[in-house]
Amino acid sequence: MTLILMHQGGCPRRVLGHTDAAKRISDVSIQMWVTNGWSCVGKWMAFRLQDGKWDGALYDSKRDAVRHQSNEFYAFYVKIHPGGMHVCEAEVMLKVHRQMYDRGWRLADPDAKTGGPDIIPRIGMEKIKAQIQALGGK
């Protein structure tokens, strides 16, 4: 049986396909939703920017997730939503976070009450494209 992956509208990776890192992030977030249901919604996960690997823990807050990393700047942090995260969204989130870190932005702050600032992840593909372009990406 062949699984046909449906892209979200406006997905920039429609032709090239998604990276393994984005697939990993999507798979784990969906697995958490399927396994835990509503009890995991609102929890935080930490994924490595380099390869999208999850650290294996669910955290009650972003601050907890940030504080449990050996280097908080090598990860990005995702709040679990109902249904997990689609691979198209995971790809964009990973790309945006990598670009931000490459340009000197730091969203993780173990000393901040909230764990540091967040970008708004679910704003629609057109607005996400505008964010990527504003950060100097394509």
C-alpha positions as CSV (number, residue, x, y, z in Angstrom):
1,M,0.0,0.0,0.0
2,T,1.3,3.4,-0.9
3,L,0.7,6.4,1.4
4,I,0.0,9.6,-0.5
5,L,1.2,12.6,1.5
6,M,-1.1,15.6,1.0
7,H,0.5,19.0,1.2
8,Q,-1.1,21.9,2.9
9,G,-2.2,24.7,0.6
10,G,0.8,26.9,-0.5
11,C,3.4,24.4,0.8
12,P,6.8,25.6,-0.5
13,R,8.1,22.0,-0.5
14,R,5.3,20.6,-2.8
15,V,7.8,19.8,-5.6
16,L,11.0,18.9,-3.6
17,G,9.3,16.9,-0.9
18,H,10.0,17.3,2.8
19,T,13.2,16.8,4.7
20,D,13.7,13.9,7.1
21,A,14.0,16.4,10.0
22,A,10.5,17.8,9.2
23,K,9.0,14.3,8.8
24,R,10.5,13.3,12.2
25,I,9.0,16.4,14.0
26,S,5.6,15.8,12.4
27,D,5.6,12.0,13.2
28,V,6.5,12.6,16.8
29,S,4.0,15.4,17.4
30,I,1.2,13.3,15.8
31,Q,2.3,10.2,17.7
32,M,2.0,12.2,21.0
33,W,-1.5,13.3,20.0
34,V,-2.6,9.8,19.0
35,T,-1.1,8.2,22.1
36,N,-2.0,10.7,24.7
37,G,-5.0,12.6,23.3
38,W,-6.1,15.8,25.0
39,S,-3.8,15.2,28.0
40,C,-0.8,16.3,26.0
41,V,-2.3,19.4,24.4
42,G,-0.5,22.5,25.7
43,K,2.6,20.5,26.7
44,W,5.9,21.5,25.1
45,M,8.4,19.4,23.1
46,A,12.1,20.2,22.2
47,F,13.5,19.3,18.8
48,R,17.1,19.7,17.7
49,L,17.6,22.3,15.0
50,Q,20.2,20.1,13.3
51,D,18.2,17.0,12.6
52,G,14.7,17.4,14.1
53,K,15.3,14.8,16.8
54,W,13.1,15.0,19.8
55,D,14.6,14.8,23.3
56,G,11.9,12.3,24.4
57,A,10.2,14.4,27.0
58,L,6.9,16.3,27.3
59,Y,7.2,19.5,29.4
60,D,4.6,21.5,31.2
61,S,6.1,24.8,30.0
62,K,8.5,26.1,27.5
63,R,10.7,27.3,30.3
64,D,11.0,23.7,31.6
65,A,11.8,22.4,28.0
66,V,14.5,25.1,27.6
67,R,16.0,24.4,31.0
68,H,16.3,20.6,30.3
69,Q,18.5,21.1,27.2
70,S,22.3,20.8,27.3
71,N,22.4,23.8,25.1
72,E,19.1,25.6,24.7
73,F,20.2,27.3,21.5
74,Y,20.5,24.0,19.6
75,A,16.8,23.3,19.9
76,F,13.4,24.8,19.1
77,Y,10.3,24.4,21.1
78,V,6.8,23.4,20.0
79,K,3.6,23.5,21.9
80,I,1.4,20.5,21.2
81,H,-1.9,21.3,19.5
82,P,-4.8,18.9,18.8
83,G,-3.9,16.6,15.9
84,G,-0.1,17.2,16.2
85,M,1.8,19.1,13.5
86,H,1.5,18.5,9.8
87,V,4.8,17.8,8.0
88,C,4.3,21.0,5.8
89,E,4.0,23.1,9.0
90,A,7.0,21.3,10.6
91,E,9.1,22.0,7.6
92,V,8.3,25.7,7.7
93,M,8.8,25.9,11.5
94,L,12.2,24.3,11.2
95,K,13.3,26.5,8.4
96,V,12.1,29.7,10.1
97,H,13.8,28.7,13.4
98,R,17.1,27.8,11.6
99,Q,17.0,31.1,9.7
100,M,16.3,33.1,12.9
101,Y,19.2,31.4,14.8
102,D,21.5,31.9,11.8
103,R,20.8,35.6,11.9
104,G,21.5,35.9,15.6
105,W,17.9,35.7,17.1
106,R,17.6,33.7,20.3
107,L,14.1,32.5,21.2
108,A,15.2,30.3,24.2
109,D,15.9,32.0,27.5
110,P,16.1,29.7,30.6
111,D,15.9,32.7,32.9
112,A,12.7,34.1,31.4
113,K,9.5,33.2,33.1
114,T,8.0,32.1,29.7
115,G,11.2,30.4,28.5
116,G,11.7,33.1,25.9
117,P,9.7,34.7,23.1
118,D,7.9,32.7,20.5
119,I,7.0,33.2,16.8
120,I,3.4,32.6,15.9
121,P,3.4,29.2,14.3
122,R,-0.2,28.9,12.9
123,I,-0.8,31.9,10.8
124,G,-1.4,30.5,7.3
125,M,1.0,29.7,4.5
126,E,0.9,33.1,2.9
127,K,1.9,34.9,6.1
128,I,4.5,32.3,6.8
129,K,6.0,32.9,3.4
130,A,6.1,36.6,4.1
131,Q,7.9,35.9,7.4
132,I,10.5,33.8,5.6
133,Q,11.1,36.4,3.0
134,A,11.4,39.1,5.7
135,L,14.2,37.0,7.3
136,G,16.0,37.0,4.0
137,G,15.0,33.5,2.9
138,K,13.4,32.2,-0.3
